Structures are given as C-alpha cells and as structure tokens.
Amino acid sequence: MGLQPLEFSDCYLDSPWFRERIRAHEAELEKTNKFIKELLKDGKSLIAATKNLSAAQRKFAHSLRDFKFEFIGDAETDDERCIDASLHEFSNFLKNLEEQREILALSVTETLIKPLEKFRKEKLGAVKEEKKKFDKETEKNYTSLEKHLNLSAKKKESHLLEADSQVEQNRKHFYELSLEYVCKLQEIQERKKFECVEPVLSFFQGMFTFYHQGYELSKDFNHYKMALQINIQNTRNRFEGTRSEVEELMNKIRQNPQEHKRANQFTIEGYLYAQEKWPAPFGSSWVKHYCMYRKETKKFTMIPFEHKSGGKIGDGDVFLLTCCTKRNMDTIDRRFCFDIEAADRSVTPVTMQAFSEEDRKLWMEALDGKEAVQRLLSLLMDAKTCSEIDLENSVDWEVKTITSAMKQYLRSLPEPLMTYELHREFIIPAKSGSPESRVNAIHFLVHKLPEKNKEMLDILVKHLANVSDHAKKNLMTVANLGVVFGPTLMRPQEETVAAIMDLKFQNIVVEILIENHEKIFRTLPDAAFHEPISMSAFPPNAPPRQPRRLGQRNKRPMAVYNLCLELDDVDNHSPPREDTPTDSMDSLSSQSPTPAVSSSPSEPEKNDLILDSGDLADLAANHVLNRRARAVYPCEAEHSSELSFQIGAVFENVEFSREPGWLEGTLNGRRGLIPQNYVQFL
C-alpha cells in the first residue's frame, strides 16, 4: 500500500494520525534524496570510467597506428601490404568510436547528472527548509498555547482578551504554514516521478545513440573486414606452403652448417675467446669476442660481447694480421688455442681460443695459420728472414719444434737425402751379412752419394751421434734415433707392401751410420771391397705349364731377407733376422715386382736377373749351351717333372723349355723343370 494522501482539512485538527502521515511522506522524501545522491555518485563514477576507457582505447589506437610490420626480403605481396595497413584501419575505427563515446560522456553530464543535482538541491532542498519552518512553528504554536492556558482567570479582562487574540493569530499562522507544507510534500511526491526518471531516460537515449553509432561504424567496417580475412587466409596458406621447405633447409643446416654458410664480405667470422694478460700477480683472463676477418685486406676485427650482461657490445679493435700460429696443449693449459700477430698492435701475439678442434681448423685455414713447425720452416726458408732467426739463444723456439722442423724439411725434399737410386742398395746390407760386412757396404755406399748429400748427412749423423751419447738423460738411444730418422733419411720411390716391410732395415742403416760415424765419414772405403749386388727389380712371373697350377705360379715368390752381399757368400747365407715378421710374408708376396732394365751393359760379376722372355729368346737364338743358373727363391715341386730346390742352388745345363716361362736344368744329377723367374743366370 502506498502513502496516504495528506488532507488540507487535517491541517486544522493536526491529529496524531495526520502527524504519522506527514512523517511517512518525509521518510519517503529522505529515501528519494538518498537514492538520487547515490545515483549521482554512480553516474559520476560511470563518467570517470567512460573517460578512462576512452583514454585507454585511444592509447590502444595510437599503438596500432604507430606500429608497422617489417617484411622479410626486398618486397611484399598485396596481401601482406593489406595486413600491414590493417593496423592503421583498426586505429581509425577506434578513434571514430571514441569520438562517439566522448559525446556520450558529455550527454550523461548534461542529461543525467545536472538535472538530478538540480532536483535534489532545489526541490528536495526546499521541502527540507519548509519542514524546518513547520517544526519551528509547531513548537512555537503549542508552547504559546500552553502558556496562554496557564494564565490566571483573575487577570484583567483586557489582558485576557489580548492574550486570546495573540493565540488565535499564532494558530492561524501555524495553520497557513501547515497548509503550505502539506502542499509541498504532496507536490514533491508527484514531481519526483518525472523529475528523476526523465534524466535517466535521456541517459539511456544517449547510450542507445552511442551503440547505434557503433553499429553503423561496424557496418561500414564489415566490407573491409571481409577483405582482410581473405588477405590473412592467403598469407597463412603461403606460410603453410613454405614451412616444410624451411624446415627441410633447417635440418640440412643442422646436419652440416659449414656447407650452408651464408656468403658475406668476411672470409670467416664467429666467437673466440681472447686472452688478456695482466701484471703479476693477477695472471690473465679470457674475454669472449665476436671476430671477423677479411683475407683480401688482412683486417681482423674483435668486438667484445657478453651474452650474460644483456648483450652489451664493447669497443671494437681492428688491426692488420701478419701471421697465425697453432698452440699445442703442452705450451698452454687450454685446448683449441692459436696465436695471432698484428702489425699495428702494441700487445702481440694475442692468444685466441676456439670452441672446438674443428672450429680451430676453420680459423687456421681462413687465417692462413701454420703450426709452429711450419712457421719456423717458412722463416728459415725465406732469404729475408733466415738471418734473423737465432735458434741457439732464442726463447721463442722449443727444442722439439726445431727438431720437428728439421725432420719435416728432410721429408719435404723432392728426393731423400740418401737418394732413391741407392735406396735398395742401402737396404741389402742391412738384411744380411756379418756386422763388419754391413758397415763396409754402407761405408762404400755413403761415398757414392752426391757430395752435397754426403756433407748434409755427415752433419746430421754427427749431431745424432752426439744426441745418443746423452741417452741416459734424453732417452734417445741409437735404436730410437733409427726409428725416428730412418723414414726421414730414406724412403722408396714407390710405396709398396715390400717397401713397408723394409722400414725396419732403414732404421738399421741409420743405426749403423750413427754407431760408425767417424769411420764412415772420416775415412775412405777399402778399395779392395767389392760393390754390393743390386737387386732393384725382379722378373715378372711366368705362367705354369699345368692348368691346375695356374693360381699357384701367378703368385710372386716370397721375398728372402738373407741374400748375401756377394755371390761367393750365397752358399753360406745367414738365417733371417729374428725381428723379421713371418706373418706378413704372404702380404708381401702378393705384390708383383716392378721390372727394371739396367741402363748399362751387365758385367759378369754383377749377375743381373733375367728380366723378360725377350731376353731369353735372344739367348735361345744364340744357342747358348752349358748355361748355369742360381736359385734366388726356394721352390717346392708340385709335379714329378719339376725340381725342388732352395736358395743358392746351382743348376747345370740350363736351357729353355717349350713351356713359356719355364726352364730345364740339372740339379744333383736330376733333370727337371725350373720356374724361369726363380733363378738367375750365371
């Protein structure tokens, strides 16, 4: 049930029920006042929030407008251009929307806040003032009435009449004020319904207008939105189409990054750690640098860079590179190091450390780097710098570096110091004979060397003899020196399995040179000494007569290491050396010998091997009778028509068989077939 109406007639009676109805109306007005007050507060908060939202939206629009996508490559597609321009379009859309929002915020103030504040202050405030007057007159009226009623009846009549007139006048004034107050109460109760709701209606009308404007903007934006969606889908499809190819390229680069290195102006670039030395006792530190090098200009650039500190780039250093040298781990307590020297840098050399051995190789190749041995060799071989190198007093070159440089120099000669021509002749004495005959043979052969070779060999062997005298300290015994310098001073012209098997005899030759240095190089060989037999080549194998023995005779006979120096010693040949590896004989026998034709006529005492069937045919044409031959390989008969024999066996009445590659001869009274390539004619 609503409020009861206030009757004007009740103002005169001023009954308790009338007063109750007035208090009910007053309570309703107080509630209305609180509602309007709260509504104004919320409205102002809404306006502030709207302004904050508008500011945030505008800031968002500015961010969209100021950003621009950077494309990859030198051009972009139409779809990509539309996508790039879309951010600017979004910014414009938000800007237009926020302009409408500002209009809404202003309309809220004008249509909602101000009317409600005016109604609250003017209308509700006026009622409050009337209430104060009404309460004051009520108090005054009833106080005056009580005072009048307390007058004594004994007062003068005139005085009583005057008092009655005053009371009546006060009562009329109270009655008139009561009528006005009741009228105000009922008026404000009716007025509040439209005075409060009409501003709210205006507010919602502004809201609807704002949203309608947003709808209109969205309709205008719809066409652009559809086109942009097509652009986005096209760009996504292109991305999906190229993604597999990009992943394939990534996997290729992951497997072998060096093969897919991007070409640029630098020969090589990457990270290296540089050693920075500090005064004692602070030692040194290692700082990471990004280094770049151009081989054409020799410019080396170092830029300090540390990822841990947020990627701060320090001041770079550029200098001209002069040389690069590999550092071994025995000279520095770090791996993968090398030194670089600069022409225009005060502190040199600078020690750099790569990330791995492979990384160091790449840098060394790009910087034309050399190991210490190679660098020393290049300096010594250069006429401009060789005189500046002091190997005896310099602290820059270690003993092992000098030794390695000497060995590398000797190995790099186009012909070994002991020559290809005499290589086989040096090997033969080391394989057999007495120690004295070995020394005599090598003594004789050394003096057959070219004079320059002999002088160089004399200097070197003298030094090695001096080194061996201090073997207790340096552990370089004569045997160890032979192992080290055997392959350096001697090497075959052709690398074969047989040559590999002769490596140990090269070492023996060097041992003989060191142990007998004074005799070999300070005295002349004995004139009565016979020159050793040259066995530089072996004849080719002949095919067997029997087909079932084809595979057997096609093999080269086993090489024998106890051949004598002279033919007179054949019958008394010494057994093989104990260190001869018997398990490698089969591999040695699998190699076919290389035919060699002597450049000078054979002398009778040289007993050269018969080389081919053409020579045999010439002998057959001359009908040489009673020809003798000596076995140079052992043979086990595989048929009753063949002869078995050992090395050194002498055959009588040797003549050519009708079977190609076979001879007929007599041994110990028995005549039979002899493999042609197993014997040597006397």
C-alpha angles and dihedrals in degrees: 000000000000131000118301115243119254111238118212090219089062089062090073094049094039090197124185090252090053089053090050091053091049091052090050091053091047091051091051091051090049090052090049090050092053091047092052091046092052091044091053090050092051091044092054090048089051091052091048091048090048091052091048091049090048091050091049091047091050091049089050089050091051090051090052092047095048097048122086129183116237112219126217116244131013099299141023134217126251089253091054091049090052091049090050091051092047093080090059090049091051089051092052091048092053091045092055091045092052091051088060090046091055089053088052092051091051092047091052090056094047100038103034115017101042097044093048092047090049093050092047095048101038105032105028090035091054091052090052090053091049090050091054091052092046093051091046094050091046090056092045095047097050093041090053091047093052091048091049092050090053092060115118118249089225091072118111117277092239092052092050092048091051090050091049091050091051093050092050091050091051090049093053090049091050090048092052091047090048091053092051092048093049089049091051092049094052092042094053091046090058096038095053092067095067099022090061102034098046094064090048089051090051089051092054091046088057090049091051090048090052093050091045089054089050089051091051090049091050090051090052089046095049096083092051090046092056092049091047092052089056090050091050093049092049091051091048091051091052090049092051090047094055098036095084091050091049091050091049091052090047091054091049091051090046090055096046114007095173094061091055097043112146114246115241141149094280124082089214137352137176145106123313133169114235123204114233112197121210131195116272132310094022096070116196142305135209119233125190115237134180103231130198128185134188114197094199094060098024088229116154118193124196121189118181111227130170120190094196094063093057097276099296114180117216131203112297127230123214124189142154114261117227104174144347125213131188117239119218121217092244089066098046133027094234135076130236095026132151136170127235126195126204132203095215102036125098096209109057143198103033117202114222129190123209126206096247143355090264090051091051091051090054092051092045092052093047093047092045086243124183136195117250090260093053091046092052090049093050091050093048093046092050112089091211097056106026093085091055095058114096105186094174099057104019119112092198095076124059122214093246090051091054091047093049090048090053092050092046091050092052092047092048093058113114088236126024118255091252091048132235092255095063097034096099092043091054090050096052097064091049090057100056148356132068121307090253093051090049092054092046092049094048090044089055094046095048089060089053090063120103110273095248092049091049093050092050091046090050092054093046097046091047089055091047090050089053090050092050090053087067096046092128089066104031097031089224101136123179089262092051091048089051091054092049100043101030094085089039098056097033133037133152120249090233123042109228137149088257090055090051090052088054093059092096090054090053087058090051091053091054091047090053090049092052096044094046100034097131095049097043099046102028100046135048120246119261109274091216092058113111117232112252119255115263114228099175096143144019128216122256119264119263123224115253124247095233117066091215089063097049096108093046098053094044089069119093113248116253114273114245120214099194099071111142125246092234132029091241089065096054096095091052099043117161122240120261120280115269091237093058106118106233093188091065096055094092093055090048092050091054092070117091114228120245114240115235127188118210114241093216133048114275116256118219094244094050094066095200118198120258104253110196145356091264091068090048091051090054091052091048090051090055091052095231107194132198090019115175128209136186125218114243095178131037118248134195114207115239096184135038090246092060130081125233116216146157132231112292097026111146118220123205129211094014115187137161121276125221086242109088111244095020135101133198120225146150124250122177091344094308122110123209149126121305126193106248095222093052097067141058122216117238 
